[in-house]
Amino acid sequence: MPASFAQQAYYTRKSNGLLDLTAQGAAHLAELPLRCMQQEFPYKTGVVFSDSSLVVHPKNYHPAFYGCYDWHSSVHGHWMLVRLLKSFPGMAKEKEIITKLSQNLTADNITQEQQLFKNKENKGFERIYGWSWLLQLQRELLTWNDPLGKQLAANVQPLATQFSKAYADFLGRLVYPIRVGEHTNLAFGLSLAWDYAVTANDTALQTAIRQAAMRFYAADKNCPVAWEPGGYDFLSPCLEEADLMWRILPAAAYQQWIKAFLPDLFKKDISAFKVAQVKDITDGKLVHLYGLNLSRAWCLYGIARHTKENRDAILKLANLHLEAAIPHVASGDYAGEHWLASFAVYALTTENN
């Protein structure tokens, strides 16, 4: 999609410096998960075939989240559509969105989804990324003041509860943080899980996350920003950690921690975190870097909201990343289209997180 379309239709600039998703932009982005959420193939499975019972179409063991290439992309595609319905009542294709959400997120489908995670060989399937997005989906449903939202939340809650308990157990056994730029990044997962835990009043999960975050990150200083990005990254290890810790630390403590952890953000001219480039949008790994630009944006927005110094420069850097990525979300190639819209919506609605 040409950059001129992005500037004119996807968002407007608000007085506080943030970019605001427009109804036209929301309708255009919604088309991407709508197109794939009930599309079975191509599909990338990450399950372990413990026996021949799983040698079937993925829809048989993932009846809710079988589309959009892989399980986690399907989950956050559903999250995105719920958020857009809530943000833009009466939006274009509202009826189609409601129909597909209702078809996929049934109680029976969620019960079937649960079974795979009870399998010994697959109890860690989609840990950390997929678990975290499922909890974020449930958070979105729990805060949807609508009869459909309440019904879908009731349907999804058993899987969310299952993941909450599994998450707390996992964190109790995890000895070292996972500092990577892809799916298993711990800080990003903990941010999504924390937001769910607060909304659901899940105090056990909040405690597990707070203890893990303090254990792994409280003493961190001088994050090596020069090492970023990696060639396949769609998350920034440094920025995701910084975006998590404002959730965990008291405000005054966060001011001290963030300046010690990311001193580069508080220079007059921020030279760190240059916009990442993609040379092949058809390569499923290389296109990750457009996602990195979007995720950097939402982290920088969160950091800016919770720091007192250099806010304008941090917001400018966030907008630069978002504006560079948005024109490539609807690229016409499935490698990026099956997931990037969710990242765009999360970045453009981050103020509401």
C-alpha positions in Angstrom: 0.0 0.0 0.0 1.5 3.4 -1.0 2.8 5.6 1.8 0.4 8.3 0.7 -2.5 6.0 1.6 -1.1 5.4 5.0 -0.7 9.1 5.8 -4.2 10.0 4.6 -6.3 7.0 5.7 -4.7 4.8 8.4 -4.2 7.4 11.2 -4.4 11.0 12.3 -1.9 12.9 14.5 -3.3 13.9 17.9 -2.3 16.9 19.9 -0.3 14.8 22.4 1.9 13.6 19.6 0.5 10.1 19.3 -1.0 8.7 16.1 -4.7 7.7 16.2 -6.2 4.9 14.1 -9.0 6.0 11.8 -12.2 4.2 11.0 -11.1 3.9 7.4 -7.8 2.5 8.5 -9.4 0.1 10.9 -11.7 -1.3 8.2 -8.8 -1.8 5.8 -6.7 -3.6 8.4 -9.6 -5.8 9.5 -9.8 -7.3 6.1 -6.5 -9.1 6.6 -7.5 -11.4 9.5 -11.0 -11.7 8.1 -9.4 -13.1 5.0 -7.4 -15.7 6.7 -9.0 -16.6 10.1 -11.0 -19.5 8.5 -8.4 -20.3 5.8 -6.8 -23.7 6.7 -3.8 -23.6 4.4 -1.0 -22.8 4.1 -0.4 -23.8 7.7 2.7 -24.1 9.9 2.2 -26.4 12.8 4.4 -26.5 15.9 2.8 -29.6 17.5 4.7 -32.7 18.4 3.0 -35.8 16.9 2.9 -38.1 19.9 0.9 -40.6 17.9 -1.0 -40.8 14.6 -4.1 -39.2 16.0 -2.6 -35.7 15.2 -1.9 -36.6 11.6 -5.1 -34.9 10.5 -6.1 -31.4 9.3 -5.1 -28.9 12.0 -8.7 -27.8 12.2 -9.4 -31.0 14.0 -7.3 -30.1 17.0 -7.4 -26.3 16.6 -11.1 -25.7 15.7 -11.0 -22.1 17.0 -7.5 -21.0 15.9 -6.7 -23.0 12.7 -6.4 -20.1 10.2 -3.9 -17.3 9.5 -0.9 -19.7 8.9 -0.2 -20.6 12.5 -1.9 -20.8 15.9 -0.6 -17.6 17.5 -1.3 -15.5 14.4 -4.9 -16.7 14.4 -5.2 -15.9 18.1 -4.0 -12.3 17.8 -6.0 -11.9 14.6 -9.1 -12.6 16.7 -7.8 -10.2 19.4 -7.4 -7.5 16.8 -11.0 -7.9 15.5 -12.4 -7.7 19.0 -10.5 -4.5 19.7 -11.6 -2.9 16.5 -15.3 -3.8 17.1 -15.0 -2.1 20.5 -13.1 0.9 19.2 -15.3 1.5 16.1 -18.9 0.5 16.7 -20.8 0.0 13.5 -17.5 -0.3 11.5 -17.5 -1.7 8.0 -17.8 -5.5 7.9 -19.0 -5.5 11.6 -21.5 -8.2 10.8 -18.9 -10.5 9.1 -16.5 -10.0 12.0 -19.2 -10.9 14.6 -20.2 -14.0 12.5 -16.7 -15.4 12.3 -15.9 -14.7 15.9 -19.1 -16.4 17.0 -18.3 -19.4 14.7 -14.8 -19.8 15.9 -14.9 -19.0 19.6 -17.6 -21.5 20.7 -17.4 -23.3 24.0 -17.0 -26.6 22.3 -14.1 -25.4 20.1 -12.3 -24.0 23.1 -12.7 -27.3 25.0 -11.2 -29.1 22.0 -8.3 -26.5 21.9 -7.6 -27.3 25.5 -7.0 -31.0 24.8 -3.7 -30.5 22.9 -2.2 -28.6 25.8 -3.0 -31.5 28.1 -0.9 -33.8 26.0 2.5 -34.5 27.6 4.5 -33.7 24.5 2.6 -30.5 23.8 2.1 -28.9 27.2 4.6 -26.2 26.1 3.1 -25.7 22.7 3.0 -21.9 21.9 4.7 -21.0 25.1 5.4 -18.0 25.5 4.0 -16.0 22.6 0.8 -17.8 21.9 -0.1 -18.2 25.5 0.3 -14.5 26.0 -1.8 -13.5 23.0 -4.6 -15.8 24.2 -4.6 -14.0 27.5 -4.6 -10.7 25.7 -7.6 -11.9 23.7 -9.4 -12.8 26.9 -8.6 -9.4 28.4 -10.2 -7.8 25.4 -13.3 -9.9 25.7 -13.6 -9.3 29.5 -13.6 -5.6 28.9 -16.2 -5.7 26.1 -19.5 -4.5 27.5 -21.6 -6.4 25.1 -23.7 -9.6 25.3 -21.6 -11.2 22.6 -18.4 -10.2 24.4 -19.7 -11.7 27.7 -20.6 -15.0 26.0 -17.3 -15.2 24.1 -15.4 -14.4 27.3 -17.2 -17.2 29.1 -16.3 -19.6 26.3 -12.6 -18.6 26.2 -12.0 -18.4 30.0 -11.2 -22.1 30.6 -8.3 -21.9 28.2 -7.2 -18.6 29.7 -7.3 -20.1 33.2 -5.4 -23.1 31.9 -2.6 -20.9 30.5 -2.6 -18.7 33.6 -1.8 -21.7 35.8 0.7 -23.1 33.3 2.4 -19.6 33.1 2.8 -19.4 36.9 4.2 -22.9 37.1 6.6 -22.2 34.2 7.9 -18.9 35.7 8.5 -20.8 39.0 10.8 -23.2 37.2 12.5 -20.7 34.8 16.1 -20.0 35.9 17.2 -17.5 33.3 15.3 -14.8 31.3 14.7 -15.3 27.6 16.2 -12.3 25.8 15.5 -12.9 22.1 13.8 -10.9 19.3 11.2 -13.6 18.4 8.3 -15.6 19.8 9.9 -16.7 23.1 10.9 -13.2 24.3 9.9 -13.3 27.9 9.4 -9.6 28.6 6.8 -9.1 25.8 4.9 -12.2 27.0 4.9 -11.0 30.6 3.5 -7.6 29.5 0.5 -9.2 27.8 0.0 -11.7 30.6 0.3 -8.9 33.2 -2.4 -6.8 31.5 -4.7 -9.8 31.5 -4.0 -10.7 35.1 -4.8 -7.1 36.3 -8.1 -7.1 34.3 -9.1 -10.6 35.4 -8.0 -9.9 39.0 -5.8 -12.9 38.7 -3.6 -12.2 41.7 -1.7 -15.5 41.5 -0.5 -14.7 38.0 0.3 -11.1 39.0 2.5 -12.4 41.8 4.3 -14.9 39.6 5.0 -12.2 37.0 6.1 -9.6 39.4 8.5 -12.0 41.1 9.9 -13.1 37.8 10.3 -9.6 36.4 12.1 -8.4 39.6 14.3 -11.5 39.6 15.3 -11.2 36.0 15.3 -7.5 35.2 15.4 -5.2 38.3 19.2 -5.0 38.4 19.7 -4.6 34.6 21.7 -1.6 33.4 23.0 -0.4 30.0 21.0 -2.7 27.7 23.2 -3.4 24.6 21.2 -1.5 22.1 24.0 -1.7 19.5 23.3 -5.5 19.2 19.8 -4.8 17.9 18.2 -5.7 15.6 18.9 -9.3 14.8 18.1 -10.3 11.2 14.9 -12.1 12.1 13.7 -9.9 15.0 10.1 -8.7 15.4 10.6 -7.7 19.0 13.3 -5.6 20.6 14.7 -7.3 23.7 15.8 -4.0 25.2 12.6 -2.1 24.6 10.2 -5.0 25.5 11.9 -5.2 28.9 11.6 -1.4 29.4 7.9 -1.6 28.4 7.3 -4.4 30.9 9.0 -2.7 33.9 6.7 0.4 34.1 4.0 -2.1 34.8 6.0 -3.7 37.7 8.0 -0.9 39.4 6.6 2.1 41.3 6.7 5.3 39.2 9.7 6.9 41.0 11.6 3.6 40.9 10.9 3.3 37.2 12.3 6.7 36.5 15.6 5.7 38.0 15.6 2.2 36.4 14.8 3.3 32.8 17.6 5.9 32.8 20.1 3.4 34.0 18.8 0.7 31.6 18.4 2.7 28.4 20.5 5.9 28.9 20.5 6.4 25.1 16.8 7.3 25.2 17.6 10.3 27.3 20.1 12.0 25.0 19.0 15.1 23.2 19.3 13.4 19.8 18.5 9.7 20.1 20.8 7.8 17.8 19.8 4.3 19.0 17.0 2.2 17.4 17.2 3.2 13.8 14.3 2.1 11.7 14.8 -1.5 10.4 14.8 -2.3 6.7 13.4 -5.2 4.8 14.7 -6.3 1.4 12.4 -9.2 0.7 8.7 -9.0 1.8 8.1 -12.6 0.6 10.5 -14.1 3.0 8.6 -15.0 6.2 11.6 -14.4 8.4 13.0 -11.2 6.9 9.6 -9.6 6.9 9.7 -9.9 10.7 11.6 -6.6 10.7 8.4 -4.7 9.7 6.9 -6.1 12.9 9.9 -5.0 14.8 9.3 -1.4 13.7 5.7 -1.7 14.9 6.6 -3.3 18.2 9.3 -0.7 18.9 6.7 1.9 18.4 4.3 0.5 21.0 7.2 0.1 23.5 8.4 3.6 22.9 4.9 5.0 23.4 4.6 3.1 26.7 8.0 4.3 27.9 7.2 7.9 26.9 3.9 7.8 28.9 5.9 6.7 32.0 9.0 8.9 31.9 9.4 12.6 32.6 12.4 13.4 30.5 12.9 13.6 26.7 9.3 12.5 26.1 9.0 14.5 22.8 12.1 12.8 21.3 10.9 9.4 22.4 7.5 9.9 20.9 9.1 11.2 17.7 11.2 8.0 17.4 8.0 5.9 18.0 6.1 7.7 15.3 9.1 7.3 12.9 9.0 3.6 13.3 5.2 3.3 13.0 5.1 5.5 9.9 7.8 3.5 8.3 6.1 0.2 8.8 2.4 1.0 8.2 2.7 1.2 4.3 4.0 -2.4 4.3 1.3 -4.1 6.4 -1.0 -4.8 3.5 1.8 -5.8 1.1 -0.1 -8.3 -0.9 2.1 -11.1 0.3 0.8 -13.7 2.8 4.2 -13.9 4.6 3.5 -10.5 6.3 -0.2 -10.0 5.8 -1.3 -12.9 8.0 0.0 -11.2 11.1 1.3 -7.6 10.7 -2.2 -6.0 10.9 -2.4 -7.1 14.6 0.9 -5.4 15.3 -0.2 -2.3 13.6 -3.5 -2.1 15.5 -1.7 -2.8 18.8 0.8 0.0 18.1 -2.0 2.5 17.0 -4.2 1.7 20.0 -1.4 1.4 22.6 -2.7 4.4 24.6 -5.7 2.3 25.4 -3.7 -0.8 26.6 
